[in-house]
Amino acid sequence: MEAIKKKMQMLKLDKENAIDRAEQAETDKKAAEDKCKQMEEELMDLQKKMKQTEDELDKFSEGLKDAQEKLELSEKKAADLDRLIQNQL
């Protein structure tokens, strides 16, 4: 009879330990899910910022291209005028 009581106490202790581990695992799972959600939100923010930066880069690249074309055209006109002036001298 004593062995049965001891076995019952051991089973009860095992059950309580298992419940404690399950509760801890549930707490850890919730913390991991919260961290994952936070990281996903941060990722979305970073992706949005990256998209904005890429859009700005495209805009500035287009502006640079236009400025380079205007500079090239101005340099060509200046060279043409220099030649014209040299020919008149």
N, CA, C and O atoms as a GROMACS GRO file, in nm:
protein
  356
    1MET      N    1   0.082  -0.120   0.000
    1MET     CA    2   0.000   0.000   0.000
    1MET      C    3   0.087   0.126   0.000
    1MET      O    4   0.058   0.225  -0.068
    2GLU      N    5   0.194   0.120   0.079
    2GLU     CA    6   0.286   0.234   0.087
    2GLU      C    7   0.350   0.262  -0.050
    2GLU      O    8   0.368   0.378  -0.087
    3ALA      N    9   0.383   0.158  -0.123
    3ALA     CA   10   0.444   0.173  -0.256
    3ALA      C   11   0.347   0.241  -0.351
    3ALA      O   12   0.388   0.321  -0.435
    4ILE      N   13   0.219   0.209  -0.338
    4ILE     CA   14   0.118   0.271  -0.425
    4ILE      C   15   0.107   0.420  -0.394
    4ILE      O   16   0.099   0.503  -0.485
    5LYS      N   17   0.107   0.455  -0.264
    5LYS     CA   18   0.099   0.596  -0.224
    5LYS      C   19   0.222   0.672  -0.277
    5LYS      O   20   0.210   0.783  -0.327
    6LYS      N   21   0.338   0.608  -0.264
    6LYS     CA   22   0.461   0.670  -0.315
    6LYS      C   23   0.453   0.690  -0.466
    6LYS      O   24   0.491   0.795  -0.519
    7LYS      N   25   0.405   0.588  -0.534
    7LYS     CA   26   0.390   0.595  -0.680
    7LYS      C   27   0.292   0.706  -0.718
    7LYS      O   28   0.314   0.780  -0.814
    8MET      N   29   0.182   0.719  -0.641
    8MET     CA   30   0.082   0.823  -0.667
    8MET      C   31   0.144   0.962  -0.646
    8MET      O   32   0.121   1.054  -0.725
    9GLN      N   33   0.224   0.976  -0.540
    9GLN     CA   34   0.290   1.104  -0.514
    9GLN      C   35   0.388   1.137  -0.627
    9GLN      O   36   0.397   1.252  -0.670
   10MET      N   37   0.461   1.038  -0.673
   10MET     CA   38   0.555   1.059  -0.784
   10MET      C   39   0.481   1.100  -0.911
   10MET      O   40   0.524   1.190  -0.983
   11LEU      N   41   0.368   1.033  -0.937
   11LEU     CA   42   0.290   1.067  -1.056
   11LEU      C   43   0.232   1.208  -1.045
   11LEU      O   44   0.230   1.283  -1.142
   12LYS      N   45   0.187   1.244  -0.923
   12LYS     CA   46   0.133   1.378  -0.901
   12LYS      C   47   0.243   1.482  -0.922
   12LYS      O   48   0.219   1.586  -0.984
   13LEU      N   49   0.361   1.456  -0.870
   13LEU     CA   50   0.474   1.547  -0.886
   13LEU      C   51   0.514   1.558  -1.034
   13LEU      O   52   0.541   1.667  -1.084
   14ASP      N   53   0.516   1.445  -1.102
   14ASP     CA   54   0.546   1.446  -1.246
   14ASP      C   55   0.443   1.528  -1.322
   14ASP      O   56   0.478   1.604  -1.413
   15LYS      N   57   0.316   1.513  -1.284
   15LYS     CA   58   0.208   1.587  -1.350
   15LYS      C   59   0.227   1.738  -1.326
   15LYS      O   60   0.215   1.817  -1.420
   16GLU      N   61   0.256   1.777  -1.202
   16GLU     CA   62   0.276   1.918  -1.170
   16GLU      C   63   0.396   1.975  -1.246
   16GLU      O   64   0.392   2.087  -1.297
   17ASN      N   65   0.503   1.897  -1.253
   17ASN     CA   66   0.621   1.941  -1.328
   17ASN      C   67   0.589   1.956  -1.476
   17ASN      O   68   0.634   2.051  -1.541
   18ALA      N   69   0.512   1.862  -1.529
   18ALA     CA   70   0.474   1.868  -1.670
   18ALA      C   71   0.387   1.991  -1.696
   18ALA      O   72   0.402   2.059  -1.798
   19ILE      N   73   0.296   2.020  -1.603
   19ILE     CA   74   0.211   2.138  -1.617
   19ILE      C   75   0.296   2.265  -1.612
   19ILE      O   76   0.276   2.356  -1.692
   20ASP      N   77   0.391   2.270  -1.519
   20ASP     CA   78   0.481   2.385  -1.509
   20ASP      C   79   0.560   2.404  -1.638
   20ASP      O   80   0.574   2.516  -1.688
   21ARG      N   81   0.613   2.295  -1.692
   21ARG     CA   82   0.689   2.304  -1.817
   21ARG      C   83   0.599   2.349  -1.932
   21ARG      O   84   0.641   2.427  -2.018
   22ALA      N   85   0.475   2.298  -1.934
   22ALA     CA   86   0.382   2.337  -2.040
   22ALA      C   87   0.348   2.486  -2.029
   22ALA      O   88   0.342   2.556  -2.130
   23GLU      N   89   0.327   2.534  -1.907
   23GLU     CA   90   0.298   2.676  -1.887
   23GLU      C   91   0.418   2.762  -1.929
   23GLU      O   92   0.401   2.866  -1.992
   24GLN      N   93   0.537   2.718  -1.893
   24GLN     CA   94   0.658   2.792  -1.931
   24GLN      C   95   0.675   2.791  -2.083
   24GLN      O   96   0.711   2.892  -2.143
   25ALA      N   97   0.647   2.677  -2.144
   25ALA     CA   98   0.657   2.668  -2.290
   25ALA      C   99   0.555   2.761  -2.356
   25ALA      O  100   0.585   2.824  -2.457
   26GLU      N  101   0.437   2.770  -2.299
   26GLU     CA  102   0.333   2.859  -2.352
   26GLU      C  103   0.376   3.006  -2.338
   26GLU      O  104   0.356   3.086  -2.429
   27THR      N  105   0.435   3.038  -2.224
   27THR     CA  106   0.486   3.174  -2.202
   27THR      C  107   0.597   3.206  -2.302
   27THR      O  108   0.600   3.314  -2.360
   28ASP      N  109   0.689   3.112  -2.320
   28ASP     CA  110   0.798   3.131  -2.416
   28ASP      C  111   0.744   3.146  -2.558
   28ASP      O  112   0.793   3.227  -2.636
   29LYS      N  113   0.643   3.067  -2.590
   29LYS     CA  114   0.582   3.073  -2.724
   29LYS      C  115   0.520   3.211  -2.746
   29LYS      O  116   0.538   3.271  -2.852
   30LYS      N  117   0.447   3.261  -2.646
   30LYS     CA  118   0.384   3.393  -2.658
   30LYS      C  119   0.491   3.501  -2.675
   30LYS      O  120   0.476   3.591  -2.758
   31ALA      N  121   0.599   3.492  -2.597
   31ALA     CA  122   0.707   3.590  -2.609
   31ALA      C  123   0.769   3.585  -2.748
   31ALA      O  124   0.799   3.688  -2.808
   32ALA      N  125   0.790   3.464  -2.799
   32ALA     CA  126   0.848   3.448  -2.933
   32ALA      C  127   0.754   3.504  -3.040
   32ALA      O  128   0.799   3.568  -3.136
   33GLU      N  129   0.624   3.479  -3.025
   33GLU     CA  130   0.527   3.531  -3.121
   33GLU      C  131   0.524   3.684  -3.118
   33GLU      O  132   0.517   3.749  -3.222
   34ASP      N  133   0.529   3.741  -2.996
   34ASP     CA  134   0.531   3.887  -2.983
   34ASP      C  135   0.656   3.944  -3.049
   34ASP      O  136   0.649   4.045  -3.120
   35LYS      N  137   0.770   3.881  -3.026
   35LYS     CA  138   0.896   3.927  -3.085
   35LYS      C  139   0.890   3.916  -3.238
   35LYS      O  140   0.937   4.004  -3.309
   36CYS      N  141   0.832   3.807  -3.286
   36CYS     CA  142   0.818   3.786  -3.430
   36CYS      C  143   0.730   3.896  -3.491
   36CYS      O  144   0.762   3.951  -3.596
   37LYS      N  145   0.619   3.926  -3.423
   37LYS     CA  146   0.529   4.031  -3.472
   37LYS      C  147   0.601   4.165  -3.475
   37LYS      O  148   0.588   4.241  -3.571
   38GLN      N  149   0.677   4.194  -3.370
   38GLN     CA  150   0.753   4.319  -3.364
   38GLN      C  151   0.854   4.325  -3.478
   38GLN      O  152   0.869   4.428  -3.544
   39MET      N  153   0.924   4.215  -3.502
   39MET     CA  154   1.024   4.212  -3.609
   39MET      C  155   0.958   4.226  -3.746
   39MET      O  156   1.014   4.291  -3.835
   40GLU      N  157   0.840   4.166  -3.764
   40GLU     CA  158   0.769   4.179  -3.892
   40GLU      C  159   0.729   4.324  -3.916
   40GLU      O  160   0.740   4.374  -4.028
   41GLU      N  161   0.682   4.391  -3.810
   41GLU     CA  162   0.646   4.532  -3.823
   41GLU      C  163   0.769   4.616  -3.856
   41GLU      O  164   0.763   4.707  -3.939
   42GLU      N  165   0.879   4.586  -3.790
   42GLU     CA  166   1.004   4.659  -3.818
   42GLU      C  167   1.049   4.634  -3.962
   42GLU      O  168   1.095   4.726  -4.030
   43LEU      N  169   1.036   4.510  -4.007
   43LEU     CA  170   1.072   4.476  -4.145
   43LEU      C  171   0.986   4.554  -4.243
   43LEU      O  172   1.037   4.607  -4.342
   44MET      N  173   0.856   4.562  -4.216
   44MET     CA  174   0.767   4.637  -4.305
   44MET      C  175   0.805   4.785  -4.308
   44MET      O  176   0.804   4.847  -4.415
   45ASP      N  177   0.839   4.841  -4.192
   45ASP     CA  178   0.882   4.981  -4.188
   45ASP      C  179   1.010   5.001  -4.269
   45ASP      O  180   1.022   5.097  -4.344
   46LEU      N  181   1.105   4.909  -4.254
   46LEU     CA  182   1.231   4.920  -4.328
   46LEU      C  183   1.210   4.904  -4.478
   46LEU      O  184   1.274   4.972  -4.557
   47GLN      N  185   1.119   4.814  -4.516
   47GLN     CA  186   1.090   4.796  -4.658
   47GLN      C  187   1.026   4.923  -4.716
   47GLN      O  188   1.055   4.962  -4.829
   48LYS      N  189   0.940   4.986  -4.635
   48LYS     CA  190   0.877   5.111  -4.679
   48LYS      C  191   0.982   5.220  -4.696
   48LYS      O  192   0.981   5.293  -4.795
   49LYS      N  193   1.072   5.230  -4.600
   49LYS     CA  194   1.179   5.331  -4.609
   49LYS      C  195   1.270   5.303  -4.728
   49LYS      O  196   1.312   5.395  -4.797
   50MET      N  197   1.299   5.175  -4.752
   50MET     CA  198   1.384   5.139  -4.865
   50MET      C  199   1.316   5.177  -4.996
   50MET      O  200   1.381   5.228  -5.087
   51LYS      N  201   1.186   5.154  -5.007
   51LYS     CA  202   1.112   5.190  -5.127
   51LYS      C  203   1.116   5.340  -5.149
   51LYS      O  204   1.136   5.387  -5.261
   52GLN      N  205   1.098   5.416  -5.041
   52GLN     CA  206   1.104   5.562  -5.052
   52GLN      C  207   1.243   5.607  -5.097
   52GLN      O  208   1.257   5.697  -5.180
   53THR      N  209   1.346   5.544  -5.041
   53THR     CA  210   1.483   5.578  -5.077
   53THR      C  211   1.510   5.544  -5.223
   53THR      O  212   1.574   5.621  -5.295
   54GLU      N  213   1.460   5.429  -5.268
   54GLU     CA  214   1.478   5.391  -5.409
   54GLU      C  215   1.406   5.489  -5.500
   54GLU      O  216   1.458   5.526  -5.606
   55ASP      N  217   1.286   5.533  -5.460
   55ASP     CA  218   1.212   5.631  -5.540
   55ASP      C  219   1.290   5.763  -5.548
   55ASP      O  220   1.298   5.824  -5.655
   56GLU      N  221   1.347   5.805  -5.434
   56GLU     CA  222   1.428   5.927  -5.433
   56GLU      C  223   1.550   5.911  -5.523
   56GLU      O  224   1.586   6.002  -5.598
   57LEU      N  225   1.614   5.795  -5.515
   57LEU     CA  226   1.730   5.769  -5.599
   57LEU      C  227   1.693   5.779  -5.746
   57LEU      O  228   1.766   5.840  -5.825
   58ASP      N  229   1.580   5.719  -5.784
   58ASP     CA  230   1.535   5.727  -5.923
   58ASP      C  231   1.514   5.872  -5.965
   58ASP      O  232   1.553   5.913  -6.074
   59LYS      N  233   1.451   5.949  -5.875
   59LYS     CA  234   1.423   6.090  -5.905
   59LYS      C  235   1.553   6.168  -5.923
   59LYS      O  236   1.568   6.244  -6.018
   60PHE      N  237   1.646   6.150  -5.830
   60PHE     CA  238   1.773   6.222  -5.839
   60PHE      C  239   1.857   6.174  -5.957
   60PHE      O  240   1.928   6.253  -6.019
   61SER      N  241   1.850   6.046  -5.988
   61SER     CA  242   1.924   5.994  -6.103
   61SER      C  243   1.872   6.055  -6.232
   61SER      O  244   1.949   6.090  -6.321
   62GLU      N  245   1.740   6.068  -6.240
   62GLU     CA  246   1.680   6.131  -6.358
   62GLU      C  247   1.721   6.278  -6.366
   62GLU      O  248   1.752   6.328  -6.474
   63GLY      N  249   1.721   6.346  -6.251
   63GLY     CA  250   1.765   6.486  -6.248
   63GLY      C  251   1.910   6.500  -6.289
   63GLY      O  252   1.946   6.592  -6.363
   64LEU      N  253   1.995   6.409  -6.242
   64LEU     CA  254   2.136   6.411  -6.279
   64LEU      C  255   2.152   6.389  -6.429
   64LEU      O  256   2.232   6.456  -6.495
   65LYS      N  257   2.077   6.295  -6.482
   65LYS     CA  258   2.085   6.267  -6.626
   65LYS      C  259   2.046   6.391  -6.706
   65LYS      O  260   2.113   6.428  -6.803
   66ASP      N  261   1.937   6.456  -6.664
   66ASP     CA  262   1.894   6.578  -6.734
   66ASP      C  263   2.001   6.687  -6.725
   66ASP      O  264   2.030   6.754  -6.823
   67ALA      N  265   2.059   6.704  -6.605
   67ALA     CA  266   2.163   6.806  -6.586
   67ALA      C  267   2.285   6.775  -6.672
   67ALA      O  268   2.345   6.866  -6.730
   68GLN      N  269   2.323   6.648  -6.681
   68GLN     CA  270   2.439   6.611  -6.763
   68GLN      C  271   2.411   6.638  -6.911
   68GLN      O  272   2.499   6.683  -6.984
   69GLU      N  273   2.289   6.610  -6.955
   69GLU     CA  274   2.253   6.637  -7.094
   69GLU      C  275   2.258   6.787  -7.123
   69GLU      O  276   2.307   6.830  -7.228
   70LYS      N  277   2.206   6.867  -7.028
   70LYS     CA  278   2.209   7.013  -7.046
   70LYS      C  279   2.353   7.064  -7.047
   70LYS      O  280   2.388   7.151  -7.126
   71LEU      N  281   2.435   7.010  -6.958
   71LEU     CA  282   2.576   7.050  -6.953
   71LEU      C  283   2.646   7.015  -7.084
   71LEU      O  284   2.720   7.096  -7.139
   72GLU      N  285   2.620   6.895  -7.133
   72GLU     CA  286   2.682   6.852  -7.259
   72GLU      C  287   2.640   6.945  -7.373
   72GLU      O  288   2.722   6.984  -7.456
   73LEU      N  289   2.512   6.978  -7.376
   73LEU     CA  290   2.461   7.068  -7.480
   73LEU      C  291   2.524   7.207  -7.467
   73LEU      O  292   2.562   7.268  -7.566
   74SER      N  293   2.534   7.256  -7.344
   74SER     CA  294   2.595   7.388  -7.320
   74SER      C  295   2.742   7.388  -7.359
   74SER      O  296   2.791   7.484  -7.419
   75GLU      N  297   2.813   7.280  -7.326
   75GLU     CA  298   2.955   7.270  -7.363
   75GLU      C  299   2.971   7.268  -7.515
   75GLU      O  300   3.064   7.327  -7.569
   76LYS      N  301   2.880   7.199  -7.581
   76LYS     CA  302   2.886   7.192  -7.728
   76LYS      C  303   2.860   7.331  -7.788
   76LYS      O  304   2.929   7.373  -7.881
   77LYS      N  305   2.760   7.400  -7.732
   77LYS     CA  306   2.732   7.536  -7.782
   77LYS      C  307   2.851   7.628  -7.756
   77LYS      O  308   2.887   7.708  -7.842
   78ALA      N  309   2.912   7.616  -7.639
   78ALA     CA  310   3.028   7.700  -7.606
   78ALA      C  311   3.143   7.670  -7.702
   78ALA      O  312   3.211   7.761  -7.748
   79ALA      N  313   3.165   7.542  -7.732
   79ALA     CA  314   3.272   7.505  -7.824
   79ALA      C  315   3.242   7.558  -7.963
   79ALA      O  316   3.332   7.607  -8.032
   80ASP      N  317   3.116   7.550  -8.005
   80ASP     CA  318   3.077   7.603  -8.136
   80ASP      C  319   3.100   7.754  -8.142
   80ASP      O  320   3.150   7.806  -8.241
   81LEU      N  321   3.063   7.823  -8.034
   81LEU     CA  322   3.083   7.968  -8.030
   81LEU      C  323   3.231   8.003  -8.031
   81LEU      O  324   3.273   8.098  -8.098
   82ASP      N  325   3.312   7.926  -7.958
   82ASP     CA  326   3.458   7.948  -7.958
   82ASP      C  327   3.513   7.933  -8.099
   82ASP      O  328   3.593   8.015  -8.144
   83ARG      N  329   3.471   7.829  -8.168
   83ARG     CA  330   3.519   7.807  -8.306
   83ARG      C  331   3.474   7.922  -8.396
   83ARG      O  332   3.550   7.970  -8.481
   84LEU      N  333   3.350   7.965  -8.377
   84LEU     CA  334   3.298   8.075  -8.458
   84LEU      C  335   3.379   8.202  -8.433
   84LEU      O  336   3.414   8.274  -8.527
   85ILE      N  337   3.409   8.230  -8.307
   85ILE     CA  338   3.488   8.348  -8.273
   85ILE      C  339   3.629   8.335  -8.329
   85ILE      O  340   3.683   8.432  -8.383
   86GLN      N  341   3.689   8.219  -8.318
   86GLN     CA  342   3.825   8.197  -8.369
   86GLN      C  343   3.828   8.215  -8.521
   86GLN      O  344   3.925   8.268  -8.576
   87ASN      N  345   3.723   8.170  -8.588
   87ASN     CA  346   3.718   8.182  -8.734
   87ASN      C  347   3.701   8.328  -8.776
   87ASN      O  348   3.745   8.367  -8.884
   88GLN      N  349   3.637   8.407  -8.692
   88GLN     CA  350   3.615   8.548  -8.726
   88GLN      C  351   3.740   8.631  -8.700
   88GLN      O  352   3.754   8.741  -8.754
   89LEU      N  353   3.827   8.580  -8.618
   89LEU     CA  354   3.948   8.658  -8.587
   89LEU      C  355   4.048   8.642  -8.692
   89LEU      O  356   4.156   8.700  -8.684
   0.00000   0.00000   0.00000
